[in-house]
Amino acid sequence: MIELLCVGLKRSLATMLPWDIPWYDPSHTVFFLALYGALGVIGLGLIIAAVLTIANLKGKGGHH
């Protein structure tokens, strides 16, 4: 029974980093592509908001 549990743990994820994910498993592939896609969109939105804010502040001379 212990060996069966160890095999299951060996196949599970060690971390959520891309190089530790078993991409050959379709369920992992779909989940992590969706996760990293959503995180990418959120990150891109934050970067665009920061750039537009900085550009807006520089355009007005830094005054409120």
VEXDREN-2710 file (C-alpha; in Angstrom, 1 decimal):
% VEXDREN-2710
k/r/px/py/pz
1/MET/0.0/0.0/0.0
2/ILE/2.8/2.4/0.8
3/GLU/4.5/1.7/-2.5
4/LEU/1.2/2.6/-4.3
5/LEU/1.0/5.9/-2.5
6/CYS/4.7/6.7/-3.4
7/VAL/4.1/6.1/-7.1
8/GLY/1.1/8.5/-6.9
9/LEU/3.2/11.1/-5.2
10/LYS/6.1/10.7/-7.7
11/ARG/3.6/11.4/-10.6
12/SER/2.1/14.4/-8.8
13/LEU/3.4/18.0/-9.2
14/ALA/6.4/19.1/-7.2
15/THR/5.9/22.7/-8.0
16/MET/3.7/24.8/-10.4
17/LEU/6.8/26.0/-12.4
18/PRO/6.6/25.2/-16.1
19/TRP/9.6/22.9/-16.1
20/ASP/8.1/20.7/-13.4
21/ILE/4.7/20.1/-15.0
22/PRO/4.1/16.8/-16.8
23/TRP/2.9/18.3/-20.1
24/TYR/2.2/14.9/-21.6
25/ASP/-0.9/14.6/-19.3
26/PRO/-3.8/16.4/-21.2
27/SER/-5.5/17.5/-18.0
28/HIS/-2.3/19.2/-16.7
29/THR/-1.8/20.8/-20.1
30/VAL/-5.3/22.3/-20.3
31/PHE/-5.3/23.6/-16.7
32/PHE/-1.8/25.1/-16.8
33/LEU/-2.3/26.7/-20.2
34/ALA/-5.5/28.3/-18.9
35/LEU/-3.8/29.4/-15.7
36/TYR/-0.7/30.9/-17.4
37/GLY/-2.9/32.5/-20.0
38/ALA/-5.0/34.2/-17.4
39/LEU/-2.0/35.3/-15.4
40/GLY/-0.4/36.6/-18.7
41/VAL/-3.5/38.7/-19.5
42/ILE/-3.6/40.1/-15.9
43/GLY/0.1/40.9/-16.0
44/LEU/-0.2/42.5/-19.4
45/GLY/-3.2/44.6/-18.2
46/LEU/-1.1/45.8/-15.1
47/ILE/1.8/46.7/-17.3
48/ILE/-0.4/48.7/-19.7
49/ALA/-2.1/50.5/-16.9
50/ALA/1.2/51.4/-15.3
51/VAL/2.6/52.7/-18.7
52/LEU/-0.5/54.7/-19.4
53/THR/-0.5/56.2/-15.9
54/ILE/3.1/57.2/-16.2
55/ALA/2.5/58.7/-19.6
56/ASN/-0.6/60.6/-18.3
57/LEU/1.4/62.0/-15.4
58/LYS/4.3/63.1/-17.6
59/GLY/1.9/64.7/-20.1
60/LYS/0.3/66.8/-17.4
61/GLY/3.6/67.9/-16.0
62/GLY/3.2/65.8/-12.9
63/HIS/0.4/67.9/-11.5
64/HIS/-2.9/66.5/-10.2
END
